[in-house]
Each structure stands twice: as structure tokens, then as C-alpha cells.
Amino acid sequence: MIRINLLGQERPKAVGPSIPLESSLRGILFLAAFALAAIVLFVIYQQKSRELTSIEQQITIQKAERTRLQEVKAEVLKFEQDKTVLQQRIDVIEGLQASRSGGQQLLQMVANTVSRTDELWLTSLERKGNSLTIAGEAASINSIANFITQLKRSGYFDKIEIKDATENDIVKGAQTFGFNMTADVAQPKPPAGSPSPAPAPARSGKS
């Protein structure tokens, strides 16, 4: 079939719904902003993830170091305990040696003083700490006095005191005197070159 346009006008074309340009730009900008925000968030996430991994590694290292230090501390404590026990044993051994050598030296010094005193002999010798209790017999009071002098000259004894001296005549046909006395073992003097303690500073009377 042939159609003829009798009006002489061109037939209008069908026009679809139009989309405003401003709305299109808004959509594009929204999509671009959304994509940019997604990229930024992804970058931040990756950065924080790396930081978290690094922190976790540091925590693991610190825990391992803490465990190692605890083991070292336990070894040090054990060493200190062993050292304390060993030092106690050494102190005991040194104390026994000092006591033994000191006792021998004491007996030797007493024997020397007795041998330098005529007509005198000892009947007992008792030591408590640094204090001595001496009992003996002598042919005269002068012998007892000479014995005290020899003790003082030895430099090994001080605070020598005679408690009593009485005639007892325990030896038949001879005059004898029994005596009791005390003395202290003198403390060793510091070496000549050792420094003396500094005198205390004088206090001023002004407040």
C-alpha cells in the first residue's frame, strides 16, 4: 500500500524520553567518588594490615626474648644459690682452720711464757671466746708476778687480772701458792701502713 502525504509536511519522528545532562554528570561523579573512596579504603586497609602483621611479629619476638630472659634469670638465681652455699662452706672451713691455728698459737704462747718463768706450772687453761681462765701453782708470789709480766710482754694477751693467790703447800716440804687469773687474747693490730679512720668533723656551736 502506498501512502501519500497530502499536507505537504514531514511526518514528525518519534522522540524517546530525554535524560537531563546535570543528572548524568551527578551519576558519573558519584561513581567516580565511590571508586576513589574504595581505592583509598583499600590502600588504608593494606597499610594497616601490614602494620598489624609487623606488630604481631614484634610481639612474637618479644615473647621469645622474655622466655629467654626468664631462663637466664633462673640460671642466675641458681648460680647465686650455689655461690651462697659454697661461700658458707668456705667460711666454715676457714673458721675451723683459723680456730685450729689460733688454738695452737695460743697454747704455744702460753707455753713460752710459762717456760720463761721459774718455779711455776699451770694446772688448767680454759678459753671462752677471747677470754682465758688460768689456774696454776708457783713456788712464790714473785713467780706469779713474773708470769704476769711475761704475759704482758708477749703482746698476745691483755686485760690480765689475778683473781687470787693463796698458799696451799700441796708439795710436802715445800712452800707453794695456788693462783687463779684471767686474761684476754689481744686483737691483732692493723698493719703499720694502713690508713687510720678519719676523725669526725667538729660541730659548730652556731645554729
Rosetta blueprint (number, residue, H / E / L):
1 M L
2 I L
3 R L
4 I L
5 N L
6 L L
7 L L
8 G L
9 Q L
10 E L
11 R L
12 P L
13 K L
14 A L
15 V L
16 G L
17 P L
18 S L
19 I L
20 P L
21 L H
22 E H
23 S H
24 S H
25 L H
26 R H
27 G H
28 I H
29 L H
30 F H
31 L H
32 A H
33 A H
34 F H
35 A H
36 L H
37 A H
38 A H
39 I H
40 V H
41 L H
42 F H
43 V H
44 I H
45 Y H
46 Q H
47 Q H
48 K H
49 S H
50 R H
51 E H
52 L H
53 T H
54 S H
55 I H
56 E H
57 Q H
58 Q H
59 I H
60 T H
61 I H
62 Q H
63 K H
64 A H
65 E H
66 R H
67 T H
68 R H
69 L H
70 Q H
71 E H
72 V H
73 K H
74 A H
75 E H
76 V H
77 L H
78 K H
79 F H
80 E H
81 Q H
82 D H
83 K H
84 T H
85 V H
86 L H
87 Q H
88 Q H
89 R H
90 I H
91 D H
92 V H
93 I H
94 E H
95 G H
96 L H
97 Q H
98 A H
99 S H
100 R H
101 S H
102 G H
103 G H
104 Q H
105 Q H
106 L H
107 L H
108 Q H
109 M H
110 V H
111 A H
112 N H
113 T H
114 V H
115 S H
116 R L
117 T L
118 D L
119 E L
120 L E
121 W E
122 L E
123 T E
124 S E
125 L E
126 E E
127 R E
128 K E
129 G L
130 N L
131 S E
132 L E
133 T E
134 I E
135 A E
136 G E
137 E E
138 A E
139 A L
140 S L
141 I H
142 N H
143 S H
144 I H
145 A H
146 N H
147 F H
148 I H
149 T H
150 Q H
151 L H
152 K H
153 R H
154 S H
155 G L
156 Y L
157 F E
158 D E
159 K E
160 I E
161 E E
162 I E
163 K E
164 D E
165 A E
166 T E
167 E E
168 N L
169 D L
170 I L
171 V L
172 K L
173 G L
174 A L
175 Q L
176 T L
177 F E
178 G E
179 F E
180 N E
181 M E
182 T E
183 A E
184 D E
185 V E
186 A L
187 Q L
188 P L
189 K L
190 P L
191 P L
192 A L
193 G L
194 S L
195 P L
196 S L
197 P L
198 A L
199 P L
200 A L
201 P L
202 A L
203 R L
204 S L
205 G L
206 K L
207 S L
